[in-house]
Amino acid sequence: MSRVVATGMATGISLRWWAGSLAMGDAGTAAALVLIVLGCVLQWRAQHPAPR
């Protein structure tokens, strides 16, 4: 799980830098957090398939 978190953090930091260069401020932070959470959810779903 720590590997997923580390990957999410690294992705979020790079995305925050990229978004921050476009629009300085909290928009980049919010986008990065959303993408980190989305990535974690998708990773969790991949490891825990929903019962059918």
Distance bins in CASP14 RR format, pairs under 12 A and 6 or more apart:
PFRMAT RR
TARGET T0000
AUTHOR 0000-0000-0000
RMODE 2
METHOD distances of the structure
MODEL  1
1 7 0 0 0 0 0 1 0 0 0 0 0
1 8 0 0 0 0 0 1 0 0 0 0 0
1 40 0 0 0 0 1 0 0 0 0 0 0
1 43 0 0 0 0 1 0 0 0 0 0 0
1 44 0 0 0 0 1 0 0 0 0 0 0
1 47 0 0 0 0 1 0 0 0 0 0 0
2 8 0 0 0 0 0 1 0 0 0 0 0
2 9 0 0 0 0 0 1 0 0 0 0 0
2 40 0 0 0 0 0 1 0 0 0 0 0
3 9 0 0 0 0 0 1 0 0 0 0 0
3 10 0 0 0 0 0 1 0 0 0 0 0
3 40 0 0 0 0 0 1 0 0 0 0 0
3 43 0 0 0 0 1 0 0 0 0 0 0
3 47 0 0 0 0 0 1 0 0 0 0 0
4 10 0 0 0 0 0 1 0 0 0 0 0
4 11 0 0 0 0 0 1 0 0 0 0 0
4 36 0 0 0 0 1 0 0 0 0 0 0
4 37 0 0 0 0 0 1 0 0 0 0 0
4 39 0 0 0 0 1 0 0 0 0 0 0
4 40 1 0 0 1 0 0 0 0 0 0 0
4 41 0 0 0 0 0 1 0 0 0 0 0
4 42 0 0 0 0 1 0 0 0 0 0 0
4 43 1 0 1 0 0 0 0 0 0 0 0
4 44 0 0 0 0 1 0 0 0 0 0 0
4 45 0 0 0 0 0 1 0 0 0 0 0
4 46 0 0 0 0 0 1 0 0 0 0 0
4 47 0 0 0 0 1 0 0 0 0 0 0
5 11 0 0 0 0 0 1 0 0 0 0 0
5 12 0 0 0 0 0 1 0 0 0 0 0
5 36 0 0 0 0 1 0 0 0 0 0 0
5 37 0 0 0 0 0 1 0 0 0 0 0
5 39 0 0 0 0 0 1 0 0 0 0 0
5 40 1 0 0 1 0 0 0 0 0 0 0
5 43 0 0 0 0 1 0 0 0 0 0 0
5 44 0 0 0 0 0 1 0 0 0 0 0
6 12 0 0 0 0 0 1 0 0 0 0 0
6 13 0 0 0 0 0 1 0 0 0 0 0
6 36 0 0 0 0 0 1 0 0 0 0 0
6 40 0 0 0 0 0 1 0 0 0 0 0
6 43 0 0 0 0 0 1 0 0 0 0 0
7 13 0 0 0 0 0 1 0 0 0 0 0
7 14 0 0 0 0 0 1 0 0 0 0 0
7 35 0 0 0 0 0 1 0 0 0 0 0
7 36 0 0 0 0 1 0 0 0 0 0 0
7 39 0 0 0 0 1 0 0 0 0 0 0
7 40 0 0 0 0 1 0 0 0 0 0 0
7 42 0 0 0 0 0 1 0 0 0 0 0
7 43 0 0 0 0 1 0 0 0 0 0 0
8 14 0 0 0 0 1 0 0 0 0 0 0
8 15 0 0 0 0 1 0 0 0 0 0 0
8 16 0 0 0 0 0 1 0 0 0 0 0
8 32 0 0 0 0 1 0 0 0 0 0 0
8 33 0 0 0 0 0 1 0 0 0 0 0
8 34 0 0 0 0 0 1 0 0 0 0 0
8 35 0 0 0 0 1 0 0 0 0 0 0
8 36 1 0 1 0 0 0 0 0 0 0 0
8 37 0 0 0 0 1 0 0 0 0 0 0
8 38 0 0 0 0 1 0 0 0 0 0 0
8 39 1 0 0 1 0 0 0 0 0 0 0
8 40 1 0 0 1 0 0 0 0 0 0 0
8 41 0 0 0 0 0 1 0 0 0 0 0
8 42 0 0 0 0 0 1 0 0 0 0 0
8 43 0 0 0 0 1 0 0 0 0 0 0
9 15 0 0 0 0 0 1 0 0 0 0 0
9 16 0 0 0 0 0 1 0 0 0 0 0
9 32 0 0 0 0 1 0 0 0 0 0 0
9 33 0 0 0 0 0 1 0 0 0 0 0
9 35 0 0 0 0 0 1 0 0 0 0 0
9 36 1 0 0 1 0 0 0 0 0 0 0
9 37 0 0 0 0 0 1 0 0 0 0 0
9 39 0 0 0 0 0 1 0 0 0 0 0
9 40 0 0 0 0 0 1 0 0 0 0 0
10 16 0 0 0 0 0 1 0 0 0 0 0
10 17 0 0 0 0 0 1 0 0 0 0 0
10 32 0 0 0 0 0 1 0 0 0 0 0
10 35 0 0 0 0 0 1 0 0 0 0 0
10 36 0 0 0 0 1 0 0 0 0 0 0
11 17 0 0 0 0 0 1 0 0 0 0 0
11 18 0 0 0 0 0 1 0 0 0 0 0
11 19 0 0 0 0 0 1 0 0 0 0 0
11 31 0 0 0 0 0 1 0 0 0 0 0
11 32 0 0 0 0 1 0 0 0 0 0 0
11 33 0 0 0 0 0 1 0 0 0 0 0
11 34 0 0 0 0 0 1 0 0 0 0 0
11 35 1 0 0 1 0 0 0 0 0 0 0
11 36 1 0 0 1 0 0 0 0 0 0 0
11 37 0 0 0 0 0 1 0 0 0 0 0
11 38 0 0 0 0 0 1 0 0 0 0 0
11 39 0 0 0 0 1 0 0 0 0 0 0
11 40 0 0 0 0 0 1 0 0 0 0 0
11 43 0 0 0 0 0 1 0 0 0 0 0
12 18 0 0 0 0 1 0 0 0 0 0 0
12 19 0 0 0 0 1 0 0 0 0 0 0
12 20 0 0 0 0 0 1 0 0 0 0 0
12 28 0 0 0 0 1 0 0 0 0 0 0
12 29 0 0 0 0 1 0 0 0 0 0 0
12 30 0 0 0 0 0 1 0 0 0 0 0
12 31 0 0 0 0 1 0 0 0 0 0 0
12 32 1 0 1 0 0 0 0 0 0 0 0
12 33 1 0 0 1 0 0 0 0 0 0 0
12 34 0 0 0 0 1 0 0 0 0 0 0
12 35 1 0 0 1 0 0 0 0 0 0 0
12 36 1 0 1 0 0 0 0 0 0 0 0
12 37 0 0 0 0 0 1 0 0 0 0 0
12 38 0 0 0 0 0 1 0 0 0 0 0
12 39 0 0 0 0 1 0 0 0 0 0 0
12 40 0 0 0 0 0 1 0 0 0 0 0
13 19 0 0 0 0 0 1 0 0 0 0 0
13 20 0 0 0 0 0 1 0 0 0 0 0
13 28 0 0 0 0 0 1 0 0 0 0 0
13 29 0 0 0 0 0 1 0 0 0 0 0
13 32 1 0 0 1 0 0 0 0 0 0 0
13 33 0 0 0 0 0 1 0 0 0 0 0
13 35 0 0 0 0 0 1 0 0 0 0 0
13 36 0 0 0 0 1 0 0 0 0 0 0
14 20 0 0 0 0 0 1 0 0 0 0 0
14 21 0 0 0 0 0 1 0 0 0 0 0
14 28 0 0 0 0 0 1 0 0 0 0 0
14 31 0 0 0 0 0 1 0 0 0 0 0
14 32 0 0 0 0 1 0 0 0 0 0 0
14 35 0 0 0 0 0 1 0 0 0 0 0
14 36 0 0 0 0 0 1 0 0 0 0 0
15 21 0 0 0 0 0 1 0 0 0 0 0
15 22 0 0 0 0 0 1 0 0 0 0 0
15 27 0 0 0 0 0 1 0 0 0 0 0
15 28 1 0 0 1 0 0 0 0 0 0 0
15 29 0 0 0 0 1 0 0 0 0 0 0
15 30 0 0 0 0 0 1 0 0 0 0 0
15 31 1 0 0 1 0 0 0 0 0 0 0
15 32 1 0 1 0 0 0 0 0 0 0 0
15 33 0 0 0 0 1 0 0 0 0 0 0
15 34 0 0 0 0 1 0 0 0 0 0 0
15 35 1 0 1 0 0 0 0 0 0 0 0
15 36 0 0 0 0 1 0 0 0 0 0 0
15 38 0 0 0 0 0 1 0 0 0 0 0
15 39 0 0 0 0 0 1 0 0 0 0 0
16 22 0 0 0 0 0 1 0 0 0 0 0
16 23 0 0 0 0 0 1 0 0 0 0 0
16 24 0 0 0 0 0 1 0 0 0 0 0
16 25 0 0 0 0 1 0 0 0 0 0 0
16 26 0 0 0 0 0 1 0 0 0 0 0
16 27 0 0 0 0 1 0 0 0 0 0 0
16 28 1 0 1 0 0 0 0 0 0 0 0
16 29 1 0 1 0 0 0 0 0 0 0 0
16 30 0 0 0 0 1 0 0 0 0 0 0
16 31 1 0 0 1 0 0 0 0 0 0 0
16 32 1 0 1 0 0 0 0 0 0 0 0
16 33 0 0 0 0 1 0 0 0 0 0 0
16 34 0 0 0 0 0 1 0 0 0 0 0
16 35 0 0 0 0 1 0 0 0 0 0 0
16 36 0 0 0 0 1 0 0 0 0 0 0
17 24 0 0 0 0 0 1 0 0 0 0 0
17 25 0 0 0 0 0 1 0 0 0 0 0
17 28 0 0 0 0 1 0 0 0 0 0 0
17 29 0 0 0 0 0 1 0 0 0 0 0
17 31 0 0 0 0 0 1 0 0 0 0 0
17 32 0 0 0 0 1 0 0 0 0 0 0
18 27 0 0 0 0 0 1 0 0 0 0 0
18 28 0 0 0 0 1 0 0 0 0 0 0
18 31 0 0 0 0 1 0 0 0 0 0 0
18 32 0 0 0 0 1 0 0 0 0 0 0
18 35 0 0 0 0 0 1 0 0 0 0 0
19 25 0 0 0 0 1 0 0 0 0 0 0
19 26 0 0 0 0 0 1 0 0 0 0 0
19 27 1 0 0 1 0 0 0 0 0 0 0
19 28 1 1 0 0 0 0 0 0 0 0 0
19 29 0 0 0 0 1 0 0 0 0 0 0
19 30 0 0 0 0 1 0 0 0 0 0 0
19 31 1 0 1 0 0 0 0 0 0 0 0
19 32 1 0 0 1 0 0 0 0 0 0 0
19 33 0 0 0 0 0 1 0 0 0 0 0
19 34 0 0 0 0 0 1 0 0 0 0 0
19 35 0 0 0 0 1 0 0 0 0 0 0
20 26 0 0 0 0 1 0 0 0 0 0 0
20 27 1 0 0 1 0 0 0 0 0 0 0
20 28 1 0 1 0 0 0 0 0 0 0 0
20 29 0 0 0 0 1 0 0 0 0 0 0
20 30 0 0 0 0 0 1 0 0 0 0 0
20 31 0 0 0 0 1 0 0 0 0 0 0
20 32 0 0 0 0 1 0 0 0 0 0 0
21 27 0 0 0 0 0 1 0 0 0 0 0
21 28 0 0 0 0 1 0 0 0 0 0 0
22 28 0 0 0 0 1 0 0 0 0 0 0
22 31 0 0 0 0 1 0 0 0 0 0 0
23 29 0 0 0 0 0 1 0 0 0 0 0
23 30 0 0 0 0 0 1 0 0 0 0 0
23 31 0 0 0 0 1 0 0 0 0 0 0
25 31 0 0 0 0 0 1 0 0 0 0 0
25 32 0 0 0 0 0 1 0 0 0 0 0
26 32 0 0 0 0 0 1 0 0 0 0 0
26 33 0 0 0 0 1 0 0 0 0 0 0
27 33 0 0 0 0 0 1 0 0 0 0 0
27 34 0 0 0 0 0 1 0 0 0 0 0
28 34 0 0 0 0 1 0 0 0 0 0 0
28 35 0 0 0 0 1 0 0 0 0 0 0
28 36 0 0 0 0 0 1 0 0 0 0 0
29 35 0 0 0 0 0 1 0 0 0 0 0
29 36 0 0 0 0 0 1 0 0 0 0 0
30 36 0 0 0 0 0 1 0 0 0 0 0
30 37 0 0 0 0 0 1 0 0 0 0 0
31 37 0 0 0 0 0 1 0 0 0 0 0
31 38 0 0 0 0 0 1 0 0 0 0 0
32 38 0 0 0 0 0 1 0 0 0 0 0
32 39 0 0 0 0 0 1 0 0 0 0 0
33 39 0 0 0 0 0 1 0 0 0 0 0
33 40 0 0 0 0 0 1 0 0 0 0 0
34 40 0 0 0 0 0 1 0 0 0 0 0
34 41 0 0 0 0 0 1 0 0 0 0 0
35 41 0 0 0 0 0 1 0 0 0 0 0
35 42 0 0 0 0 0 1 0 0 0 0 0
36 42 0 0 0 0 0 1 0 0 0 0 0
36 43 0 0 0 0 0 1 0 0 0 0 0
37 43 0 0 0 0 0 1 0 0 0 0 0
37 44 0 0 0 0 0 1 0 0 0 0 0
38 44 0 0 0 0 0 1 0 0 0 0 0
38 45 0 0 0 0 0 1 0 0 0 0 0
39 45 0 0 0 0 1 0 0 0 0 0 0
39 46 0 0 0 0 1 0 0 0 0 0 0
40 46 0 0 0 0 0 1 0 0 0 0 0
40 47 0 0 0 0 0 1 0 0 0 0 0
41 47 0 0 0 0 0 1 0 0 0 0 0
41 48 0 0 0 0 0 1 0 0 0 0 0
42 48 0 0 0 0 0 1 0 0 0 0 0
44 50 0 0 0 0 0 1 0 0 0 0 0
END
